[in-house]
Amino acid sequence: MDRRQFIGSAATAASLIGFVPGAIANMSREFDPPRLEKRSLGKTGEKLSILGFGGIVVMNATPRQAASRVAEAIDYGVNYFDVAPTYGNAEIMLGPALKPYRKKVFLACKTTERKKEGARKELEQSLKHLQTDHFDLYQLHAVTTRQDVETIFAKGGALETFLEARKEGKVRFIGFSAHSVEAALSLMERFDFDTILFPVNFATWYAGNFGPQVLRKAQEKEMGILALKAMARQPYPEGTKEKVPKCWYQPLTTEEEAAMGLRFTLSHAVTAAIPPGNEDLFRMALKLAAGFTPLTPPEVEEVKRKGQATKPIFRYPSEKYV
């Protein structure tokens, strides 16, 4: 028999909000051990596993490997899958692997196209690759610059395709991912998005001043908050020859470090974190997330110290928002 538990009491809120910015106390949380915790996704009415499956995990995999990796995630209770056309052949590999579970999962996709025609073309292609008739969430992908934002909202911009697709039933919810604070804030000012996918990382938060402003605004708008880069450490040092496959940044690779990164991110008011696309790190993240507990006040101070001593992969203000 499933055992579920929901948390949202004022007493819990008082115990957590004081030491973790944007703490999780006011979120609806569902527990069914040993499967992953689930949390509410903003105002959507959906509950997602606290770990998401990034499509890069199956990029360049064989069909058998892709099916095995998806099945393992499902066994852990993962019900949130996210992919994009820019992830090599990930859509093509994920479609057949996910097909047996499609009705039970929340499937998100993205487009880097900024104009209406290009966004429509990618949307239809992604639907075909993923072997589905709709996406639960469709997102503007990696919005970073001022020009990105202006083009998206201009006449003939990508947002027109998103709104049409929602009316057609091909998209349920509309969101975005962003790689600059400025772009994220601008997008949220201009449109009531359902979700945001944004880096929430111990080093960018404490050493880069990158994140607090965005989470605060997203919470004010009652958006679903999805997190990137929880297990990132820093940019690869100059001259690094051996890099972790599928990671453009230097990740946290030991269980102790990865647990710290995930716990920092998931101790905030985020619904889910998407780990690195490296399959070994993803498997480690599944194991760690299954035993997630929020940071304690002393642990917050220790993570803050480590974050301030680390070179962040993103900073605010951004040199790219021009």
N, C-alpha and C positions, 0 to 999 in steps of 0.2 A: 504494500500500500504506500502511495506517495505521502511524504510528510512535508507539508509546506508551512512556511512561517512568514508573516509580513511585518515589516518594521516601519514605524513612522511616528512613534510617540514623542511627545514633547521632552520627556526625560532623556531619551536617547539623543535627541537633537541637542540638548544642553550639554551633554557629555562630549559631543564630537565637534560641534561647530567652532568651539573656542580655539582649537589648535590646528585644524586642517581647513584651509580656505575652501569655501564651497563644499563643505562636507556632505556625506551621503545620507545624513540622518532623515531628511525629508523625502527621500526617494522610496518608492514602493519596491521592496526587495523580496524575492521568493527563493526559498531554499529547498533542495531535494537531494541531499547527500547520497552518494558521492559525486553526483553530477554538479556541474557548475551553477553557481548562483545566477539568478536572472534579475534584471532591474528594468524599471519603467523607462520608456523612451519618450521623454518630454510629454507632449499632449496627444501623442498618436494613439494611445491605448495599447501599444505593443509592449511586450517584455522580451528583452534579448539577453542571451548569455553574456557574462562579463568578459568573455574572450570571443573575438570575431576571427573568422577564417579568411585571411587575405589570399586572393587568387594566386599570388606569386608562389605560394606553397606548391602549386601543381604546375607551374610554368616549367616546360621542358621535361616533365615527367612522362613515363609511359602510361597508357590507359590503365594498366593494372596498379601502378603506383598511385595514380590520381585517385582511383576508386578506393584504395586502401587508406590513403590519408584523409579523405572525406569521411569514410566510415569510422575511422578512429575518432575524429572530431565529434561526429554525431554521438558516438558512445559516451563521450565526456559530457554531452549535453549542449554542445555548440549548436545554436540555431540561427546564427547571424553569419552570412557569407557576403564578401565584398570583392568585386573584381573590376577590371577596366580594360579597354582595348589596348592601352599602352603597356600592359603586362605581357608582352610577347604573345605566346599561344595559350595563355592561361584561360581565356574564355572558352576556347575550343576544347581544352582538356577538362575544364570544370563542368561544362554542360552535361555530358554523359555521366560523369561521376556523381553529380548532384541530382540527376533526374529521378532516382528512386525515392528521394526525400523532399522533392521540390515543394509539395503541399504543406510540409511541416516546418519549413525554414523561412527566414526573412532574407530575401536576396536583394542586394544593393549593387548598382553598377554606376559608372561615371563616364563623363566625356570631357576631353580637353578642348573640344570645339567651342568657339565663342560666338559663332553666328548660327542663325536658325537652320539654314540648309545643311550645314556640316553636322550640327547636332542631331538633326533628324536622321541623316544617313547613318551615323554611328549608333543611334538608338536602335534602329531597325536591324542593323547588322549584329549588335550585341544580343538582341532578343533571339535572333536565329542561332547564334553560336551557343547561347545558354539553354536553348531548347525550351523556351518558356514563352507565354503570351503576355507577361507583364513583369515589371520590376516592382518590388515593394518600396524601394527607394531609388531614385535617380538623382545623381549629383553632378554639379559643376565640379570639375576635377582640377586641383592644384591652382586655384586662383591666387595670383601673386602680385600682379602689377596694377597700376591705376588704369592702364589701357585695357587690361582684361575686364575689369569691372565696367568701364564705360561701354565696351563693345557688347557685353552680355545684356545690358539694359537698353541699348539703343534700338531703334526701329530695325527689324530684321535680325535682332540678337538672339542668342541661344535660349533665353528665357521664354521666348514665344513658343519654341518647340516644346519646352517643358510643360507649359500651361496647356497646350493643345493635347499633348500626350496624356496628361492627367484627365482631361475631359473624355478622351478616348478609352480610358481604362487601361492604358499601357503602363501607367505610372501611378502608384498610390500616393507616395509622399515625395516631396522635393527638398533637396538639401545641397550642400556644397562642401568641398574640402578646400582649405587655404593654407598657404605656406608663408603668409605674412600677416602680422597683426592688423596692419592698415587695411588690407584687402578684406579680411574677415569682418572688421567693424563696419566698413563701407557697405558690404553686402547685407549685413543685418539691418542697417539703417534703411535700406531701400526696399526690402521685401521681407515678408513673413515666412521665412524658410522653416520647414519642419525640423531639420537636423543640421548639425555642423560636425565635420570630421576634421580634427585639428591636433597638432602635436601637443601633448601634455607630458612633459618630461622633466625630471628632477634638475637637470643642468640648464635647460633652456629657461626654466621657471626661475631659478635662483641666480644664475650667472648671466642670463640673457634678457631678463625682464620680459620674457616672451610667454604669454599665456594667461596671466591673471586677468588682464583687461578683457580678453575674449571670453573666458569662462563666465566672468561677472555679467557681461552683456547677454550672453546666451541664456544664462539662468533667469535674468530679468524677463526675457522673452519666452521663457518656459519651453525652450527648444530641447530636443534630444541631443545630447553631447556624446560624440564618439571620438575616441582618442587614438592618435598615432604616436609612434616613437617612444613608447614606454620603456623599451629595452635598448634605447640608443645611449651610447656613452659620449662620443665626441667625433669630430671629423678624423679621418685617418691621418696620422702624422705624415708629414712630407717624406716621401721616399719609401713609404710602405709598399712592399712587393707582394706579400701574401695577405689577401683580403678575404673576408668571409663571403662565400658565394651568396648572391642575391641581397647583399647589404652594401649600400653606397656610403654608409657611415660605419664607424667602429662600434659594434654592439657590445652589450653586457653579456658575457659568455659563461660565467660561472653561475651556479644555482643561487649562491648567496647574493651576488650582484643583481642578477635578473629578478630575483624575488624583491629586492629593494626597489628596483625600477617599477615593477608592476604594482607593488603595494603603494608606492607614492601616487601613481596615476589613478589607481582604483580607489584610493582613499578620498578622491575628489568626487564631485557630483557628475561623474561620467557614467554612461550606461555600459559601455564596453570599450576594451582596448584591443587593437589589432597588432599582434606581435610581428617581428620580422618575417619576411617571406622564406627565409632559410628553413628547410623542413626540420632540421635538428633543433633549432632554436624554438620553432613553433611547438614541437613535441615537448620540449622542456617547459614552455609557457603553459601548456595544457596541465601538466602535472602541478606546477606551482599555483596556478589559478584555482585549482580544485581545493586547495587549502588556504585560500585567501583570508586574511584578517586585516582590518584597518590598522594603520600606524598608530602607535602610542605617542603621547607627547614627547618623551625622551627620544624616540626613534625619529620623530619629525625634525628635531634639532640636529640629529646626526646626519640625516639625509640632506638637510639644508647646508651643513658644513661641507659635505662631499660635493654637493651641487655647485656651491660657490667656488670650489677649487677645480672645477672641470670646465674645459672649453666647450661651449654649447654649439650645437649644429645650426641653431637659428637664434637671431637676436632682434630686439626691437629698440630703436627703429630699424626698418629694413632698407638696405641700399637698393633693393630691386623695385621698391614701390615708387616708381618715377613716371 
